[in-house]
């Protein structure tokens, strides 16, 4: 369901990542489950071997090309959808303690099956992002929050930064057309600062960027607001 091992190995190597046969087998098993479940529920428009390997797996693992994620970090993937980037991160770095949060229970069922089938010990939570961030067991409890969602950066900051403990990071995986400066009011209001922006390119030529925010103080209790407020008046 993904590229043959030799091709995938070369793609990972050229991207600055290692790939062994054990990791490859887990990625392939994940891809098979993704394609099978995608026939029942809408998980992804990308189902070909090249696309899954490159645009889902490799793109999710771009956070490991540099030392963004410390060993044994607790990670929450907010609005994870089909599990990107959280599941590839856990497959590649089993030391991570990964939590996947999504608002659709059907997707949570899929994610739970992937976790069980691959023995990943991932926590899967059915919740809206704004609701989960109000719960004491989740609010400011994670070293890393990540998201690969299509929402604009100011919106993502409001949904994700409340989960990050002081001293932690919010790592946003985005396309090339958003400007991190547009999130200035949001991240300052929510207790963070921009650490850096890293641009990169997938083997197919698609451009991407990783925007890293450092959490420097507590997020005010009133955030995140409800979705209608966020949509009508983003920070």
C-alpha positions as CSV (number, residue, x, y, z in Angstrom):
1,X,0.0,0.0,0.0
2,X,3.1,2.3,0.1
3,X,6.1,2.4,-2.2
4,X,8.3,-0.7,-2.3
5,X,10.9,-0.8,0.5
6,X,13.9,0.2,-1.7
7,X,12.0,3.2,-3.1
8,X,10.7,4.3,0.2
9,X,14.1,3.9,1.8
10,X,15.7,6.2,-0.8
11,X,13.0,8.7,-0.5
12,X,13.4,8.9,3.3
13,X,17.2,9.0,3.0
14,X,17.1,11.8,0.5
15,X,14.8,13.7,2.9
16,X,17.2,13.2,5.7
17,X,15.4,10.4,7.6
18,X,16.3,6.8,8.3
19,X,14.0,3.9,7.4
20,X,14.5,0.3,8.4
21,X,12.4,-2.7,7.5
22,X,10.6,-2.8,10.9
23,X,9.4,0.8,10.5
24,X,8.5,0.2,6.9
25,X,6.2,-2.7,7.8
26,X,4.4,-0.6,10.3
27,X,4.0,2.3,7.9
28,X,2.7,-0.2,5.3
29,X,0.2,-1.7,7.7
30,X,-1.0,1.7,8.6
31,X,-1.5,2.5,4.9
32,X,-3.4,-0.7,4.3
33,X,-5.8,0.2,7.2
34,X,-6.1,3.7,5.9
35,X,-7.2,2.6,2.4
36,X,-9.5,-0.1,3.8
37,X,-11.3,2.2,6.2
38,X,-11.4,5.0,3.6
39,X,-13.9,2.9,1.7
40,X,-16.3,3.2,4.7
41,X,-15.6,6.7,5.9
42,X,-14.0,9.7,4.3
43,X,-10.4,9.8,5.7
44,X,-8.3,11.1,2.8
45,X,-8.3,11.9,-0.9
46,X,-4.8,10.5,-1.2
47,X,-4.8,6.7,-1.5
48,X,-2.1,5.9,-4.0
49,X,1.2,4.5,-2.8
50,X,3.3,7.4,-3.8
51,X,1.0,10.0,-2.3
52,X,0.6,8.2,1.0
53,X,4.4,7.6,1.4
54,X,5.3,11.2,0.5
55,X,2.4,13.5,1.2
56,X,1.2,11.8,4.4
57,X,4.1,10.0,6.0
58,X,7.1,11.9,4.9
59,X,5.4,15.2,5.4
60,X,4.3,14.2,8.9
61,X,7.9,13.3,9.7
62,X,9.4,16.6,8.6
63,X,9.4,17.6,12.3
64,X,12.2,15.1,12.9
65,X,14.6,16.5,10.4
66,X,15.8,18.8,13.1
67,X,15.7,18.6,16.9
68,X,12.3,20.0,17.4
69,X,10.8,17.2,19.5
70,X,12.8,16.2,22.6
71,X,13.0,12.5,23.7
72,X,10.0,11.2,25.7
73,X,7.9,14.2,24.9
74,X,4.1,14.1,25.5
75,X,2.4,15.1,22.2
76,X,-1.2,15.9,21.4
77,X,-2.3,16.0,17.7
78,X,-5.3,18.4,17.6
79,X,-7.9,17.7,14.9
80,X,-5.8,14.7,13.8
81,X,-8.3,13.4,11.2
82,X,-6.8,10.2,9.7
83,X,-3.9,10.4,12.2
84,X,-1.5,12.9,10.6
85,X,1.0,13.8,11.8
86,X,0.5,12.0,15.1
87,X,0.6,8.3,14.1
88,X,3.6,8.6,11.8
89,X,5.4,10.5,14.6
90,X,4.6,7.6,17.0
91,X,5.7,4.9,14.5
92,X,9.0,6.7,13.9
93,X,9.6,7.7,17.5
94,X,8.2,5.2,19.9
95,X,9.6,7.1,22.9
96,X,6.8,9.7,22.3
97,X,3.6,9.7,24.4
98,X,1.1,10.5,21.7
99,X,-2.6,11.6,22.2
100,X,-4.8,12.0,19.2
101,X,-7.9,14.3,19.5
102,X,-10.7,14.5,16.9
103,X,-14.3,15.6,16.9
104,X,-15.6,12.7,14.8
105,X,-16.1,9.4,16.6
106,X,-15.8,7.3,13.4
107,X,-12.3,8.6,12.9
108,X,-11.5,7.8,16.6
109,X,-12.6,4.2,16.0
110,X,-10.2,4.1,13.0
111,X,-7.4,5.6,15.0
112,X,-7.9,3.2,17.9
113,X,-7.8,0.2,15.5
114,X,-4.5,1.5,14.0
115,X,-3.1,1.9,17.5
116,X,-4.2,-1.6,18.6
117,X,-3.1,-3.3,15.4
118,X,0.4,-1.8,15.5
119,X,0.7,-1.9,19.3
120,X,1.4,1.8,19.5
121,X,-0.3,2.5,22.8
122,X,-1.8,5.8,21.6
123,X,-4.5,7.6,23.5
124,X,-7.4,8.5,21.3
125,X,-9.9,11.1,22.5
126,X,-13.2,12.0,21.0
127,X,-13.7,15.7,21.6
128,X,-13.9,19.1,19.9
129,X,-10.6,21.0,20.3
130,X,-12.3,23.8,22.2
131,X,-13.9,21.4,24.7
132,X,-10.9,19.3,25.3
133,X,-8.8,22.4,26.1
134,X,-11.1,23.2,28.9
135,X,-10.6,19.9,30.7
136,X,-8.0,19.9,33.5
137,X,-6.5,16.6,32.5
138,X,-5.6,18.0,29.1
139,X,-5.2,21.8,29.5
140,X,-1.5,22.8,29.5
141,X,-0.5,19.2,30.0
142,X,1.6,18.5,26.9
143,X,5.2,19.2,25.9
144,X,4.1,19.4,22.2
145,X,0.9,20.2,20.5
146,X,0.8,19.7,16.7
147,X,-1.7,20.2,13.9
148,X,-1.7,19.8,10.2
149,X,-5.2,21.3,9.7
150,X,-6.3,23.6,7.0
151,X,-7.5,26.3,9.5
152,X,-5.7,29.7,9.4
153,X,-2.8,30.1,11.9
154,X,-4.6,32.5,14.3
155,X,-7.4,29.9,14.6
156,X,-5.0,27.0,15.0
157,X,-3.1,28.9,17.7
158,X,-6.3,29.4,19.7
159,X,-7.3,25.7,19.4
160,X,-3.8,24.3,20.1
161,X,-1.8,26.5,22.5
162,X,-4.1,25.9,25.5
163,X,-2.9,22.3,25.5
164,X,0.7,23.2,25.7
165,X,2.5,23.5,29.1
166,X,4.7,26.4,29.8
167,X,8.1,25.7,28.2
168,X,6.5,23.5,25.6
169,X,5.9,24.0,21.9
170,X,3.1,24.3,19.4
171,X,4.3,22.9,16.0
172,X,2.1,23.8,13.0
173,X,2.6,22.0,9.7
174,X,1.4,24.3,7.0
175,X,1.4,25.0,3.3
176,X,3.6,27.8,1.8
177,X,0.9,30.5,1.5
178,X,0.4,31.4,5.1
179,X,2.5,34.1,6.9
180,X,3.4,33.4,10.5
181,X,3.2,37.1,11.1
182,X,-0.5,36.9,10.7
183,X,-0.7,35.0,13.9
184,X,1.1,37.7,16.0
185,X,-2.0,38.8,18.0
186,X,-3.1,35.3,18.5
187,X,0.1,33.8,19.9
188,X,0.9,36.8,22.0
189,X,-2.6,36.8,23.5
190,X,-2.4,33.0,24.2
191,X,1.0,33.1,25.9
192,X,3.5,32.2,23.2
193,X,6.2,33.5,20.9
194,X,7.4,32.3,17.6
195,X,10.6,30.3,17.8
196,X,11.3,29.8,14.2
197,X,9.8,29.0,10.7
198,X,11.4,26.2,8.7
199,X,10.6,25.9,5.0
200,X,11.1,22.6,3.2
201,X,10.1,20.9,0.0
202,X,8.7,17.4,-0.6
203,X,10.3,15.2,-3.3
204,X,7.4,16.0,-5.6
205,X,8.2,19.7,-5.4
206,X,5.4,20.7,-3.1
207,X,6.5,23.4,-0.6
208,X,5.7,23.3,3.1
209,X,6.6,25.1,6.3
210,X,6.8,24.2,9.9
211,X,6.0,27.1,12.3
212,X,7.2,26.6,15.9
213,X,5.7,28.5,18.8
214,X,7.2,28.5,22.3
215,X,4.8,28.6,25.2
216,X,6.2,31.2,27.6
217,X,3.2,31.9,29.9
218,X,-0.2,30.5,30.9
219,X,-3.0,30.9,28.4
220,X,-5.8,33.0,29.8
221,X,-8.7,30.9,31.0
222,X,-11.2,32.4,28.5
223,X,-9.4,30.7,25.6
224,X,-10.3,28.9,23.5
225,X,-13.6,30.6,22.8
226,X,-16.5,28.8,21.1
227,X,-16.1,28.2,17.4
228,X,-18.6,30.9,16.3
229,X,-16.6,33.5,18.2
230,X,-13.3,32.3,16.8
231,X,-14.7,32.3,13.2
232,X,-16.4,35.7,13.5
233,X,-13.5,37.5,15.3
234,X,-10.2,35.6,15.0
235,X,-7.4,36.9,17.2
